Amino acid sequence: MLELLLQVYIIRYYLHLVENCSVALSQVSRVQGSYRQLEDQKILKNFTYKVPFDKRNQQSNYSYQN
């Protein structure tokens, strides 16, 4: 009986993981679609962002060019 309960618990746990992964994948695809829309509108043509100062290579600016 205890073994059966443990198996049910493990199956429910894995189903919960699969459900969470499918939700995460749908969110990723939504974000990718939004990114493509922004690219199409040329908003991300010259996108530059700052990162915390890196002492190893003395660079703090990274840029993205299309």
Biopython code that builds the backbone (N, CA, C, O; Angstrom):
import numpy as np
from Bio.PDB.StructureBuilder import StructureBuilder

atoms = [
    (1, "MET", "N", (0.828, -1.205, 0.000)),
    (1, "MET", "CA", (0.000, 0.000, 0.000)),
    (1, "MET", "C", (0.863, 1.256, 0.000)),
    (1, "MET", "O", (0.613, 2.201, -0.748)),
    (2, "LEU", "N", (1.879, 1.247, 0.850)),
    (2, "LEU", "CA", (2.771, 2.399, 0.923)),
    (2, "LEU", "C", (3.521, 2.601, -0.395)),
    (2, "LEU", "O", (3.748, 3.728, -0.833)),
    (3, "GLU", "N", (3.899, 1.481, -1.014)),
    (3, "GLU", "CA", (4.600, 1.562, -2.297)),
    (3, "GLU", "C", (3.698, 2.175, -3.371)),
    (3, "GLU", "O", (4.162, 2.966, -4.192)),
    (4, "LEU", "N", (2.426, 1.817, -3.367)),
    (4, "LEU", "CA", (1.474, 2.367, -4.331)),
    (4, "LEU", "C", (1.294, 3.866, -4.119)),
    (4, "LEU", "O", (1.254, 4.626, -5.086)),
    (5, "LEU", "N", (1.186, 4.291, -2.877)),
    (5, "LEU", "CA", (1.057, 5.720, -2.585)),
    (5, "LEU", "C", (2.297, 6.482, -3.039)),
    (5, "LEU", "O", (2.195, 7.591, -3.564)),
    (6, "LEU", "N", (3.456, 5.891, -2.837)),
    (6, "LEU", "CA", (4.698, 6.533, -3.260)),
    (6, "LEU", "C", (4.737, 6.668, -4.779)),
    (6, "LEU", "O", (5.151, 7.706, -5.294)),
    (7, "GLN", "N", (4.315, 5.642, -5.494)),
    (7, "GLN", "CA", (4.280, 5.701, -6.953)),
    (7, "GLN", "C", (3.311, 6.774, -7.441)),
    (7, "GLN", "O", (3.618, 7.513, -8.376)),
    (8, "VAL", "N", (2.150, 6.860, -6.814)),
    (8, "VAL", "CA", (1.173, 7.893, -7.181)),
    (8, "VAL", "C", (1.762, 9.285, -6.938)),
    (8, "VAL", "O", (1.613, 10.188, -7.762)),
    (9, "TYR", "N", (2.422, 9.442, -5.809)),
    (9, "TYR", "CA", (3.035, 10.733, -5.483)),
    (9, "TYR", "C", (4.102, 11.100, -6.506)),
    (9, "TYR", "O", (4.163, 12.250, -6.941)),
    (10, "ILE", "N", (4.941, 10.151, -6.899)),
    (10, "ILE", "CA", (6.002, 10.407, -7.878)),
    (10, "ILE", "C", (5.399, 10.776, -9.231)),
    (10, "ILE", "O", (5.870, 11.702, -9.892)),
    (11, "ILE", "N", (4.353, 10.047, -9.645)),
    (11, "ILE", "CA", (3.695, 10.344, -10.924)),
    (11, "ILE", "C", (3.092, 11.746, -10.904)),
    (11, "ILE", "O", (3.234, 12.502, -11.865)),
    (12, "ARG", "N", (2.418, 12.092, -9.805)),
    (12, "ARG", "CA", (1.835, 13.443, -9.704)),
    (12, "ARG", "C", (2.912, 14.506, -9.733)),
    (12, "ARG", "O", (2.721, 15.565, -10.331)),
    (13, "TYR", "N", (4.054, 14.240, -9.090)),
    (13, "TYR", "CA", (5.172, 15.191, -9.081)),
    (13, "TYR", "C", (5.690, 15.423, -10.497)),
    (13, "TYR", "O", (5.903, 16.568, -10.895)),
    (14, "TYR", "N", (5.894, 14.348, -11.261)),
    (14, "TYR", "CA", (6.391, 14.484, -12.624)),
    (14, "TYR", "C", (5.370, 15.159, -13.536)),
    (14, "TYR", "O", (5.753, 15.935, -14.412)),
    (15, "LEU", "N", (4.094, 14.886, -13.350)),
    (15, "LEU", "CA", (3.071, 15.577, -14.140)),
    (15, "LEU", "C", (3.079, 17.074, -13.844)),
    (15, "LEU", "O", (2.890, 17.891, -14.746)),
    (16, "HIS", "N", (3.296, 17.429, -12.585)),
    (16, "HIS", "CA", (3.393, 18.836, -12.207)),
    (16, "HIS", "C", (4.593, 19.485, -12.885)),
    (16, "HIS", "O", (4.496, 20.616, -13.360)),
    (17, "LEU", "N", (5.726, 18.782, -12.935)),
    (17, "LEU", "CA", (6.910, 19.316, -13.617)),
    (17, "LEU", "C", (6.646, 19.522, -15.107)),
    (17, "LEU", "O", (7.034, 20.542, -15.677)),
    (18, "VAL", "N", (5.992, 18.560, -15.726)),
    (18, "VAL", "CA", (5.687, 18.670, -17.161)),
    (18, "VAL", "C", (4.768, 19.863, -17.411)),
    (18, "VAL", "O", (4.956, 20.606, -18.374)),
    (19, "GLU", "N", (3.787, 20.040, -16.553)),
    (19, "GLU", "CA", (2.866, 21.174, -16.700)),
    (19, "GLU", "C", (3.620, 22.497, -16.584)),
    (19, "GLU", "O", (3.391, 23.415, -17.372)),
    (20, "ASN", "N", (4.518, 22.597, -15.603)),
    (20, "ASN", "CA", (5.298, 23.824, -15.435)),
    (20, "ASN", "C", (6.194, 24.076, -16.641)),
    (20, "ASN", "O", (6.356, 25.221, -17.062)),
    (21, "CYS", "N", (6.773, 23.027, -17.198)),
    (21, "CYS", "CA", (7.633, 23.191, -18.373)),
    (21, "CYS", "C", (6.828, 23.665, -19.573)),
    (21, "CYS", "O", (7.304, 24.502, -20.340)),
    (22, "SER", "N", (5.618, 23.146, -19.751)),
    (22, "SER", "CA", (4.815, 23.572, -20.897)),
    (22, "SER", "C", (4.392, 25.026, -20.755)),
    (22, "SER", "O", (4.336, 25.751, -21.749)),
    (23, "VAL", "N", (4.091, 25.465, -19.532)),
    (23, "VAL", "CA", (3.747, 26.870, -19.303)),
    (23, "VAL", "C", (4.956, 27.752, -19.602)),
    (23, "VAL", "O", (4.825, 28.794, -20.244)),
    (24, "ALA", "N", (6.130, 27.334, -19.136)),
    (24, "ALA", "CA", (7.347, 28.113, -19.373)),
    (24, "ALA", "C", (7.652, 28.201, -20.865)),
    (24, "ALA", "O", (8.042, 29.261, -21.355)),
    (25, "LEU", "N", (7.482, 27.109, -21.585)),
    (25, "LEU", "CA", (7.750, 27.128, -23.027)),
    (25, "LEU", "C", (6.782, 28.047, -23.761)),
    (25, "LEU", "O", (7.179, 28.727, -24.708)),
    (26, "SER", "N", (5.522, 28.081, -23.344)),
    (26, "SER", "CA", (4.577, 28.977, -24.002)),
    (26, "SER", "C", (4.944, 30.432, -23.734)),
    (26, "SER", "O", (4.770, 31.285, -24.605)),
    (27, "GLN", "N", (5.452, 30.724, -22.530)),
    (27, "GLN", "CA", (5.874, 32.088, -22.229)),
    (27, "GLN", "C", (7.096, 32.466, -23.045)),
    (27, "GLN", "O", (7.202, 33.604, -23.504)),
    (28, "VAL", "N", (8.023, 31.531, -23.235)),
    (28, "VAL", "CA", (9.212, 31.803, -24.040)),
    (28, "VAL", "C", (8.811, 32.103, -25.479)),
    (28, "VAL", "O", (9.343, 33.033, -26.086)),
    (29, "SER", "N", (7.888, 31.335, -26.029)),
    (29, "SER", "CA", (7.477, 31.579, -27.411)),
    (29, "SER", "C", (6.773, 32.925, -27.531)),
    (29, "SER", "O", (6.897, 33.594, -28.557)),
    (30, "ARG", "N", (6.035, 33.333, -26.500)),
    (30, "ARG", "CA", (5.382, 34.644, -26.524)),
    (30, "ARG", "C", (6.422, 35.763, -26.510)),
    (30, "ARG", "O", (6.283, 36.755, -27.226)),
    (31, "VAL", "N", (7.462, 35.599, -25.692)),
    (31, "VAL", "CA", (8.522, 36.609, -25.629)),
    (31, "VAL", "C", (9.275, 36.683, -26.955)),
    (31, "VAL", "O", (9.606, 37.774, -27.420)),
    (32, "GLN", "N", (9.545, 35.534, -27.562)),
    (32, "GLN", "CA", (10.231, 35.529, -28.852)),
    (32, "GLN", "C", (9.399, 36.239, -29.912)),
    (32, "GLN", "O", (9.942, 36.959, -30.751)),
    (33, "GLY", "N", (8.084, 36.041, -29.879)),
    (33, "GLY", "CA", (7.221, 36.732, -30.827)),
    (33, "GLY", "C", (7.249, 38.235, -30.625)),
    (33, "GLY", "O", (7.258, 38.990, -31.598)),
    (34, "SER", "N", (7.262, 38.685, -29.361)),
    (34, "SER", "CA", (7.340, 40.116, -29.080)),
    (34, "SER", "C", (8.665, 40.688, -29.552)),
    (34, "SER", "O", (8.712, 41.796, -30.087)),
    (35, "TYR", "N", (9.750, 39.931, -29.356)),
    (35, "TYR", "CA", (11.069, 40.381, -29.796)),
    (35, "TYR", "C", (11.106, 40.528, -31.311)),
    (35, "TYR", "O", (11.660, 41.496, -31.833)),
    (36, "ARG", "N", (10.512, 39.558, -32.020)),
    (36, "ARG", "CA", (10.481, 39.652, -33.485)),
    (36, "ARG", "C", (9.662, 40.854, -33.936)),
    (36, "ARG", "O", (10.011, 41.510, -34.917)),
    (37, "GLN", "N", (8.571, 41.147, -33.222)),
    (37, "GLN", "CA", (7.772, 42.325, -33.565)),
    (37, "GLN", "C", (8.598, 43.591, -33.413)),
    (37, "GLN", "O", (8.558, 44.468, -34.275)),
    (38, "LEU", "N", (9.352, 43.692, -32.312)),
    (38, "LEU", "CA", (10.191, 44.869, -32.096)),
    (38, "LEU", "C", (11.272, 44.971, -33.163)),
    (38, "LEU", "O", (11.578, 46.065, -33.637)),
    (39, "GLU", "N", (11.848, 43.839, -33.542)),
    (39, "GLU", "CA", (12.853, 43.858, -34.601)),
    (39, "GLU", "C", (12.237, 44.337, -35.907)),
    (39, "GLU", "O", (12.845, 45.119, -36.639)),
    (40, "ASP", "N", (11.027, 43.865, -36.195)),
    (40, "ASP", "CA", (10.360, 44.271, -37.429)),
    (40, "ASP", "C", (10.094, 45.768, -37.444)),
    (40, "ASP", "O", (10.122, 46.390, -38.506)),
    (41, "GLN", "N", (9.839, 46.348, -36.291)),
    (41, "GLN", "CA", (9.572, 47.779, -36.210)),
    (41, "GLN", "C", (10.857, 48.596, -36.125)),
    (41, "GLN", "O", (10.806, 49.820, -36.000)),
    (42, "LYS", "N", (12.001, 47.930, -36.191)),
    (42, "LYS", "CA", (13.326, 48.573, -36.161)),
    (42, "LYS", "C", (13.599, 49.300, -34.849)),
    (42, "LYS", "O", (14.462, 50.176, -34.790)),
    (43, "ILE", "N", (12.862, 48.935, -33.793)),
    (43, "ILE", "CA", (13.102, 49.550, -32.489)),
    (43, "ILE", "C", (14.437, 49.083, -31.932)),
    (43, "ILE", "O", (15.125, 49.829, -31.234)),
    (44, "LEU", "N", (14.803, 47.822, -32.249)),
    (44, "LEU", "CA", (16.043, 47.280, -31.716)),
    (44, "LEU", "C", (17.211, 47.440, -32.696)),
    (44, "LEU", "O", (18.184, 46.690, -32.625)),
    (45, "LYS", "N", (17.118, 48.403, -33.600)),
    (45, "LYS", "CA", (18.162, 48.575, -34.609)),
    (45, "LYS", "C", (19.524, 48.824, -33.960)),
    (45, "LYS", "O", (20.495, 48.143, -34.290)),
    (46, "ASN", "N", (19.608, 49.789, -33.044)),
    (46, "ASN", "CA", (20.861, 50.094, -32.360)),
    (46, "ASN", "C", (20.618, 50.033, -30.860)),
    (46, "ASN", "O", (20.522, 51.058, -30.185)),
    (47, "PHE", "N", (20.523, 48.819, -30.359)),
    (47, "PHE", "CA", (20.192, 48.621, -28.955)),
    (47, "PHE", "C", (21.471, 48.512, -28.139)),
    (47, "PHE", "O", (22.294, 47.633, -28.393)),
    (48, "THR", "N", (21.647, 49.400, -27.156)),
    (48, "THR", "CA", (22.828, 49.386, -26.292)),
    (48, "THR", "C", (22.366, 49.303, -24.853)),
    (48, "THR", "O", (21.384, 49.943, -24.475)),
    (49, "TYR", "N", (23.055, 48.530, -24.059)),
    (49, "TYR", "CA", (22.714, 48.451, -22.644)),
    (49, "TYR", "C", (23.985, 48.399, -21.818)),
    (49, "TYR", "O", (25.048, 48.023, -22.312)),
    (50, "LYS", "N", (23.864, 48.780, -20.555)),
    (50, "LYS", "CA", (25.013, 48.789, -19.657)),
    (50, "LYS", "C", (24.940, 47.587, -18.726)),
    (50, "LYS", "O", (23.863, 47.148, -18.325)),
    (51, "VAL", "N", (26.108, 47.075, -18.400)),
    (51, "VAL", "CA", (26.209, 46.003, -17.421)),
    (51, "VAL", "C", (27.114, 46.495, -16.304)),
    (51, "VAL", "O", (27.860, 47.454, -16.500)),
    (52, "PRO", "N", (27.067, 45.868, -15.142)),
    (52, "PRO", "CA", (27.977, 46.294, -14.077)),
    (52, "PRO", "C", (29.434, 46.231, -14.527)),
    (52, "PRO", "O", (29.813, 45.380, -15.331)),
    (53, "PHE", "N", (30.230, 47.130, -14.004)),
    (53, "PHE", "CA", (31.626, 47.258, -14.436)),
    (53, "PHE", "C", (32.378, 45.953, -14.201)),
    (53, "PHE", "O", (32.325, 45.384, -13.111)),
    (54, "ASP", "N", (33.071, 45.489, -15.217)),
    (54, "ASP", "CA", (33.809, 44.233, -15.155)),
    (54, "ASP", "C", (35.294, 44.544, -15.020)),
    (54, "ASP", "O", (35.896, 45.102, -15.937)),
    (55, "LYS", "N", (35.884, 44.191, -13.892)),
    (55, "LYS", "CA", (37.286, 44.525, -13.637)),
    (55, "LYS", "C", (38.246, 43.691, -14.473)),
    (55, "LYS", "O", (39.400, 44.076, -14.661)),
    (56, "ARG", "N", (37.778, 42.550, -14.976)),
    (56, "ARG", "CA", (38.685, 41.676, -15.709)),
    (56, "ARG", "C", (39.075, 42.273, -17.053)),
    (56, "ARG", "O", (40.253, 42.262, -17.413)),
    (57, "ASN", "N", (38.110, 42.792, -17.800)),
    (57, "ASN", "CA", (38.466, 43.297, -19.122)),
    (57, "ASN", "C", (38.244, 44.803, -19.251)),
    (57, "ASN", "O", (38.341, 45.354, -20.347)),
    (58, "GLN", "N", (37.947, 45.467, -18.137)),
    (58, "GLN", "CA", (37.816, 46.929, -18.095)),
    (58, "GLN", "C", (36.782, 47.453, -19.092)),
    (58, "GLN", "O", (36.963, 48.532, -19.657)),
    (59, "GLN", "N", (35.711, 46.707, -19.309)),
    (59, "GLN", "CA", (34.647, 47.161, -20.201)),
    (59, "GLN", "C", (33.327, 47.175, -19.449)),
    (59, "GLN", "O", (33.028, 46.262, -18.680)),
    (60, "SER", "N", (32.546, 48.214, -19.678)),
    (60, "SER", "CA", (31.240, 48.268, -19.035)),
    (60, "SER", "C", (30.114, 48.452, -20.039)),
    (60, "SER", "O", (28.945, 48.423, -19.656)),
    (61, "ASN", "N", (30.436, 48.641, -21.314)),
    (61, "ASN", "CA", (29.401, 48.819, -22.332)),
    (61, "ASN", "C", (29.443, 47.667, -23.330)),
    (61, "ASN", "O", (30.507, 47.280, -23.812)),
    (62, "TYR", "N", (28.278, 47.137, -23.625)),
    (62, "TYR", "CA", (28.138, 46.134, -24.672)),
    (62, "TYR", "C", (27.054, 46.647, -25.604)),
    (62, "TYR", "O", (26.088, 47.263, -25.154)),
    (63, "SER", "N", (27.205, 46.400, -26.885)),
    (63, "SER", "CA", (26.173, 46.889, -27.797)),
    (63, "SER", "C", (25.746, 45.783, -28.746)),
    (63, "SER", "O", (26.473, 44.823, -29.001)),
    (64, "TYR", "N", (24.565, 45.956, -29.243)),
    (64, "TYR", "CA", (23.985, 45.009, -30.188)),
    (64, "TYR", "C", (23.672, 45.769, -31.460)),
    (64, "TYR", "O", (22.951, 46.766, -31.427)),
    (65, "GLN", "N", (24.205, 45.312, -32.580)),
    (65, "GLN", "CA", (23.954, 45.957, -33.864)),
    (65, "GLN", "C", (23.309, 44.946, -34.803)),
    (65, "GLN", "O", (23.732, 43.792, -34.869)),
    (66, "ASN", "N", (22.278, 45.387, -35.532)),
    (66, "ASN", "CA", (21.658, 44.501, -36.535)),
    (66, "ASN", "C", (22.491, 44.496, -37.784)),
    (66, "ASN", "O", (22.148, 43.816, -38.752)),
]
sb = StructureBuilder()
sb.init_structure("model")
sb.init_model(0)
sb.init_chain("A")
sb.init_seg("    ")
for serial, (resi, resn, name, xyz) in enumerate(atoms, 1):
    if name == "N":
        sb.init_residue(resn, " ", resi, " ")
    sb.init_atom(name, np.array(xyz, "f"), 0.0, 1.0, " ", f" {name:<3s}", serial, name[0])
structure = sb.get_structure()
